[in-house]
Amino acid sequence: MVAAQFRGDSGFPRYNGPSSHPIPGEVIVTNLDEFSGSTQTALAPQDEVKIVGQYYDGKTAKLVRKYGPGPRIHYHVGYYPSSDVPPYASDPTPDDIRRSVRLHQEGLLRYAAKIWGAEHRLSGRILDVGCGLGGGSLFWAQEYGADVTAVTNAPEHAPIVEGFARECGLGGKVRALVSDAMHLPLDGGPYDAAVAIESSGYFNRPQWFERLARVLRPGGSVCIEEVFTTRPHGADVWAEYFYTKPTTVLDYVEAARAAGFELVDEVDATSETSPFWEESAAWTKAVLDSDSDISPVARRDLRISLLANQALGKEWRAGGLQLGFLRFELKSTTGSAS
C-alpha cells in the first residue's frame, strides 16, 4: 500500500466515522476508567519530566519481557506493509508472537530510514531523543554507521543502553545521556539530526524545537515518528495508558516554524501500523492463557494492558488516532551550536 501524504498546514485528514472492521473477539471498552486507576491532573513541567522518567524506569522489566531479549529492544508500533496481521501457526506461543512483533518494529525503522534518507541524513552525529532501551540507537549505529547520543530521562535505562551497545561492539558509537528533551546540553553539538520515535508526545514542543535549533547544524533534520490525534476522544484513549495526550500535526508545524524549522516530509502510515495493536493484544492474551505462575499483580497488569491495546486498536481503526512520519529541516542559523 502506498502511504498517503499528510496536509502539513491542516494536520491529518478529517475523521470520517468509525471503522467496520473490529478485532475478532475484542473487548469493547466503553469506560476507560475501568482499566485505569489514575486521574489526569495538571503538573508543573519539572514534575512532568520526573514522573515520565519514573514511569519508564518502572516499565523496564515489562519492556524486556515483551519486546526483548535484546540487544535491539523497541517500544513502538510495528509496520505491516499489507496492513494485515501475518498468519500464525495454530495456537501461537508468546514467543511466536513476540518474534513477529519485533520483526515488524524493525520494519518500521527500515521504513522510516527510507522516508528520511537515512543513508545520508542519519549516518553522522545524531540525537535519539527519548531512546527507551536504545533499540533505535543501535539500529542507526549498526545499519547506517551513525554516532548516536541516546537521550533518556529514565536514569535506569542509561546503563542498559550502554550495555547493549557494548554487546553489539558499539561502545564507541552509542553513548547514553540522561537529560530531558527540553534541556539538551548545548556543548554536545552540533549534531546532524535528531530522531524521536514515539517519544515527542511527552515533550513541550515549542521548547524542544527551540533547543534543537541550538544543537543542530544549519540544514540539520528533525525526524519524528509519532501518534497524532484528530479528535479529543483519541487523545483521551492514548492518555489513559501512556500518560500523555497526543496532538495534531499542525501543533508540531507551528512549534517547529517558530524555532526556524520547515516541514519537508510527511507520510501517513496509519493503516500499515494498525495491526500492531492486534499483535500486541494477542501476545498479552497468550501469556495470560499459558503462564499459570503469574502473580495476581502481574496478571492484573497484563489484563490492563490487554484492554488498553484493544481500546487503542479500536480508536486507531476509527480514525481518532493516526500514525505519521515527519521530517523538519533547520533553515535558520540563529542560535545554532558551533
C-alpha positions in Angstrom: 0.0 0.0 0.0 1.3 3.4 -0.9 1.5 5.7 2.1 -0.7 8.8 1.9 0.7 12.3 2.2 -0.5 14.5 5.1 -1.6 18.0 4.7 1.1 19.9 6.6 -0.9 23.1 7.3 -4.1 21.4 8.4 -2.9 18.2 10.0 -4.3 14.7 9.3 -7.4 14.1 7.1 -10.7 14.7 8.8 -12.2 11.9 10.9 -15.0 10.2 8.8 -16.7 7.9 11.2 -15.9 4.5 12.8 -14.4 1.5 11.1 -16.5 -1.5 10.4 -13.6 -3.9 11.0 -13.3 -4.8 14.7 -10.6 -7.1 16.0 -12.1 -10.7 16.4 -13.0 -11.3 20.0 -12.1 -7.8 21.1 -13.4 -6.4 24.4 -15.2 -3.2 23.7 -14.2 -0.7 26.4 -16.8 2.0 26.9 -15.5 3.4 30.1 -11.7 3.8 30.1 -11.7 4.3 33.9 -12.2 0.5 34.2 -8.6 -0.2 33.2 -7.0 3.0 34.6 -6.9 3.7 38.3 -5.4 7.1 37.7 -6.8 10.6 37.1 -5.1 13.2 35.0 -4.1 16.2 36.9 -2.1 19.3 35.9 1.6 19.1 36.9 4.4 21.6 36.9 6.7 21.0 33.9 9.6 19.8 36.1 7.3 17.3 37.8 6.0 16.0 34.4 9.6 15.3 33.4 10.3 13.5 36.6 7.1 11.4 36.5 7.7 10.3 32.9 11.2 9.2 33.8 9.9 7.2 36.8 7.1 5.7 34.7 9.6 4.3 32.2 12.1 3.2 34.9 9.2 1.2 36.3 8.4 -0.4 33.0 11.9 -1.7 32.3 11.3 -5.4 33.2 8.0 -5.4 31.4 9.6 -4.0 28.2 12.3 -6.6 28.2 9.8 -9.4 28.7 7.5 -8.3 25.9 10.0 -6.9 23.4 13.3 -8.4 24.5 15.6 -10.1 25.0 17.7 -7.6 23.1 20.1 -6.1 22.3 17.8 -4.2 19.9 14.6 -3.7 22.1 12.0 -1.4 20.7 9.0 0.3 22.4 6.9 1.5 19.5 4.4 0.2 16.9 5.4 -2.0 14.0 5.0 -1.5 10.3 2.9 -4.1 8.3 3.2 -3.4 4.5 0.0 -5.4 3.8 -1.9 -3.7 6.6 -2.8 -7.1 8.0 -1.6 -9.3 10.8 0.6 -12.1 9.4 -0.8 -15.6 9.7 0.4 -17.7 12.6 0.6 -21.4 13.1 -2.3 -22.8 15.2 -2.1 -21.8 18.9 0.9 -19.5 18.6 3.1 -19.1 21.7 4.0 -15.8 23.3 7.5 -16.2 21.8 6.0 -16.8 18.3 4.0 -13.5 18.6 6.9 -11.6 20.1 9.2 -12.6 17.2 6.6 -11.2 14.8 6.1 -8.0 16.7 9.9 -7.4 16.8 10.2 -8.1 13.1 7.6 -5.5 12.3 9.0 -3.0 14.8 12.3 -3.3 12.9 10.3 -2.9 9.7 9.0 0.4 11.0 12.6 1.7 11.4 13.6 0.5 8.0 10.5 2.3 6.5 11.5 5.4 8.4 15.0 5.2 7.1 13.7 5.0 3.6 11.4 8.0 4.0 14.1 10.1 5.8 17.0 9.3 3.5 19.0 7.7 6.4 22.0 6.8 4.3 23.0 10.5 4.1 20.9 12.2 6.8 21.2 9.8 9.7 24.8 8.5 9.2 26.6 11.2 11.1 26.2 12.6 14.6 22.6 12.1 15.7 20.5 12.5 18.8 18.0 9.7 19.6 15.7 11.7 21.8 13.6 9.5 24.1 15.6 6.4 23.2 13.9 3.9 25.5 16.2 0.9 25.9 18.2 2.0 22.9 16.9 -0.3 20.2 16.6 2.6 17.7 20.0 4.0 18.7 21.6 0.6 18.0 19.7 0.4 14.7 21.0 3.8 13.4 24.6 2.9 14.5 24.6 -0.6 13.1 22.7 -0.1 9.9 24.0 3.4 9.0 27.2 4.0 10.9 25.8 6.9 12.9 27.4 8.2 16.1 24.4 8.2 18.4 23.8 10.1 21.6 20.9 8.2 23.2 18.9 10.6 25.3 16.7 9.3 28.1 15.2 10.9 31.2 14.9 7.4 32.8 18.2 7.0 34.7 17.8 3.2 35.0 17.8 3.0 31.2 21.2 4.6 30.6 23.4 1.7 31.7 21.1 -0.8 29.9 21.5 1.2 26.7 25.3 1.3 27.0 25.5 -2.4 28.0 23.6 -3.4 24.9 25.9 -1.1 22.8 28.9 -2.9 24.2 27.3 -6.3 23.5 27.0 -5.2 19.8 30.5 -3.9 19.7 29.2 -0.3 19.5 30.7 1.0 22.7 32.3 3.9 20.8 29.3 4.6 18.6 26.4 4.8 21.1 26.5 6.7 24.4 23.6 7.3 26.8 22.8 10.8 28.0 20.4 11.3 30.9 18.6 14.5 30.2 15.1 15.8 29.5 14.5 16.8 25.9 13.9 20.5 26.6 17.3 20.9 28.3 19.7 19.1 26.0 23.3 20.2 26.8 24.5 22.8 24.4 28.1 21.8 24.5 27.5 18.5 22.7 26.6 19.9 19.3 26.4 20.5 16.5 24.5 17.4 15.5 23.4 16.4 12.0 20.0 15.2 13.0 17.6 14.4 15.9 15.3 11.4 15.8 12.3 10.9 18.1 10.4 7.6 17.7 7.1 7.8 19.6 8.7 10.0 22.3 7.9 13.6 21.3 4.4 13.4 22.6 5.9 13.8 26.1 7.8 17.0 25.2 6.9 20.6 25.3 7.2 21.0 21.6 8.0 24.8 21.4 10.8 24.4 24.0 12.1 21.2 22.3 12.3 22.7 18.9 13.9 25.8 20.3 16.6 23.7 22.0 17.1 21.6 18.8 17.7 24.8 16.9 20.7 25.4 19.2 22.3 22.0 18.9 21.7 21.0 15.3 23.8 22.3 12.4 22.1 24.5 9.8 20.2 22.2 7.4 20.0 19.5 10.1 17.0 17.3 10.3 14.4 16.5 13.0 12.9 13.2 12.2 9.7 12.3 14.0 7.6 9.2 14.1 4.6 9.9 16.3 0.9 9.2 17.1 -1.3 12.2 16.3 -5.0 12.9 17.1 -7.9 14.0 15.0 -10.5 14.2 17.8 -10.5 14.7 21.6 -11.6 11.1 22.3 -8.5 9.7 20.5 -6.2 11.8 22.8 -8.1 10.6 25.9 -7.7 6.9 24.9 -4.0 7.3 24.4 -3.5 9.3 27.6 -5.2 6.7 29.8 -2.4 4.2 29.1 0.6 6.3 28.1 0.2 9.3 30.4 0.4 12.0 27.7 -2.1 13.3 25.2 -1.2 13.3 21.5 -1.8 16.4 19.5 -2.1 17.4 15.8 0.5 17.7 13.0 -0.3 21.4 12.9 0.8 21.8 16.5 4.2 20.4 15.5 4.4 22.5 12.4 3.7 25.7 14.3 6.2 25.0 17.0 8.9 24.0 14.5 8.4 27.0 12.3 8.7 29.4 15.3 12.1 27.9 16.0 13.4 28.1 12.4 12.4 24.7 11.1 10.5 23.9 7.9 8.4 20.7 7.4 9.8 19.0 4.3 8.4 15.4 4.5 5.2 14.0 5.9 3.9 10.5 5.4 0.8 8.7 6.9 1.2 5.1 7.9 -1.9 4.7 10.0 -3.2 1.7 8.0 0.1 0.0 7.9 0.6 0.2 11.7 -2.9 -0.7 12.8 -2.2 -4.5 13.0 0.4 -3.8 15.8 -2.4 -3.4 18.3 -3.9 -6.8 17.4 -0.5 -8.5 17.7 0.3 -6.7 21.0 -3.1 -7.8 22.4 -2.5 -11.3 21.1 0.8 -11.6 22.9 -0.7 -10.5 26.2 -3.6 -12.9 25.9 -1.2 -15.7 25.0 0.8 -15.0 28.2 -2.3 -14.9 30.3 -3.5 -18.2 28.8 -0.2 -20.1 29.0 1.5 -19.0 32.2 -0.2 -20.2 35.3 2.6 -18.9 37.6 1.9 -15.2 37.0 1.4 -13.4 40.3 -2.0 -11.7 40.9 -0.4 -8.2 40.5 1.3 -9.2 37.2 -2.0 -10.8 35.9 -3.9 -7.6 36.7 -1.2 -5.5 34.9 -1.5 -7.8 31.8 -5.3 -7.5 31.8 -5.0 -3.8 31.9 -2.5 -3.9 29.0 -4.9 -6.2 27.0 -7.8 -3.9 27.5 -5.7 -0.9 26.6 -4.4 -2.4 23.4 -7.9 -3.3 22.3 -9.1 0.2 23.1 -6.2 1.7 21.2 -6.7 -0.5 18.2 -10.4 0.4 18.1 -9.6 4.1 18.2 -6.8 3.6 15.6 -9.3 2.0 13.2 -11.9 4.6 13.9 -9.6 7.4 12.8 -9.2 9.1 16.1 -5.5 8.2 16.3 -3.1 8.3 13.4 0.5 7.4 12.9 2.8 9.7 10.9 6.4 10.3 9.9 7.5 14.0 9.8 10.9 15.5 8.9 11.8 19.1 9.5 14.9 21.0 8.4 16.6 23.8 10.3 16.5 26.8 8.0 17.5 29.5 10.5 21.1 29.6 11.7 20.3 31.8 14.7 21.4 30.2 17.9 22.9 27.0 16.4 25.7 25.4 18.3 29.1 25.9 16.8 
